[in-house]
């Protein structure tokens, strides 16, 4: 039960008691008139009426994090902010809601940071950075070099990243078999997200396969139906949506490749954010931080139980050994790929700041690379 539903239920109980108790009192006390009750004051209209659009299915952990963000905005502002939450793509997919937020037609949206919006956002999918959740937190949450780059990328297209929302490690899911080696990808039609980094990782891993694996670039919103109809055989998946969106029904083989850490962003129109008084901006910032922390905690606490339920539903989970995963890493050659994808981009956006070297040094230090 959501907080809002719980509040509605409690309110209904209180209303029933308020109506029942006076009736009993009247029956016992006789006809003597009581004092005329003072009318309750009309609740003040909220100063800010905002909407949040989310492409995730209502009730999944990521969606709960976004809904919780809305509750926090209302509570921390003492009612000055009123929020309406629209999950499950009601207001459009993440491309449409990103455009609406950027243009000032929508206050908040939950979207995926892709380089198709702005090139700096391509750092989001940086391969094999964050091999454990402790390392993910060090690289992607709180102040740090990667978070700074993502924030800057969003601001360049007119939105403010309020917070990062957990998307889990990237696994691969398949209709027919798990992926123990790169050879298991031969001949498959593989859904790839619309970002160059994902396409390049796929190309490197599958370069020498016969028959060739084919990349099918498509948005997330089309992935389930594409698996169902045989348009694709496999693709990137995420633990936080594998169960909630029932991907295990159409792609029952799950392999923890962990090619990258996936996350989404709650964004706000930048002009609107900058126009707010300081106390309301503080509310937005605090609500974002708390919602992000809540979502990470809820997701990670539930991954094992979610896996067990998917297995009961017919899924097969394969957890690679470090040696098996290293074969995929060697195929990609992350340091070489980083230089190819990110060096010029970072130098052009941060001239003279050695941002590329800082990124590589940070990842190397966290991952223990020499």
C-alpha positions, 0 to 999 in steps of 0.5 A: 500500500502506498503512502497516499493510499494509506493516508486516504484509508486513515482519513476515511476511518477518521471521517467515519468515527467523526460521523458516528460519535456525534450520532451516539452522543445525540442519542444519549443526551436528548434534544438539548441543542449544542453550540453552532460549530465553527466551520473548518478553514478552507485549505490554502491552495498550494503555491506550486502545482507540479507534475512528474512523468515516469516511464516505469511501470507503477509499483516497481522499485524505480517508480516507487523512488520517483513517487516517494520524491513527490511525497517528499516535495509535498511534506518538506514544503509544508504543503506549499508544493502539490505534486501529481505523479504520472507513471507507466508512460501516461504522459509519453515515453522518456523522449517525449517527456524529456522534450516537454521538460526541456521546453518548460511544458512539464516540471519533472520527468524520469528519463534515461541519460543518453548521448543522443540528448547531449554528448556528455551524457554518454559517460553514463554507460561507461563500460565496466566501471563499477563492478560492485555496488560499493564501487558504483556508489563511489563512482556515480553517487554524491559529488564526484567527477562522473556526477559532475559530467552528467550534471553538466550534460543535462544543464547544457540542454536546459534541465537540472538533474535532481537525482540519480535513480537506481537502475541496477547492473546491466545484465543480458537476457535471452529467449533461448540460452544464457551467455557463458562466453561471447560465442553464445551471441553468434547469430542473435538479433540483439537489442541495443539502447540508442547510445554509441557506447552500447553499440561499440561494446556490442561490436567489440564483443561480437566482432569475430562471430560466425554467424554474425550477431546483429545489433537492433537499436531501439528504445526501451519501450519497444523491447518487451514486444520485440522479444515477444514477437521475435524481432530480437532474441536478446538484449540488455536487461536490469534486475529492477525491471526484469520481474516488475515488467515480466521480462522473464516471461519472454526472455527467461535466461538472465546472465549477469554480464555487468557491462555497466551500471545503469541509472536514470535521472529525475530532471527538472526544467532548469529555468524553473529550478533557477527561478525558485526561492532558495528555500524551495530549491533546498526542498527540491535538492533534499527530496531528490537526495532522499528519494535516490537513497531510498530507491537504492536501498529498496532495490538492493534489498530486494534483488535476491528475493526478486531473483527467487520469484523469477526462478519460480516463474520459470527463469534461469539465472546464471552468475558468471565467475570473475574469470568468465566475465574477464573474457568479455572485458578483454574483448572490449578493452575498456581503457582503449574504448574510453580513449576512443569515446570520451577523450576528445569529447571531454577535452572539447567540453573542458579545455585544459582541465584534464578531465579525461585523465581524471575520469580514467584515474578515478575509475582505475583507483576504484576498480584497482586497475594498474 
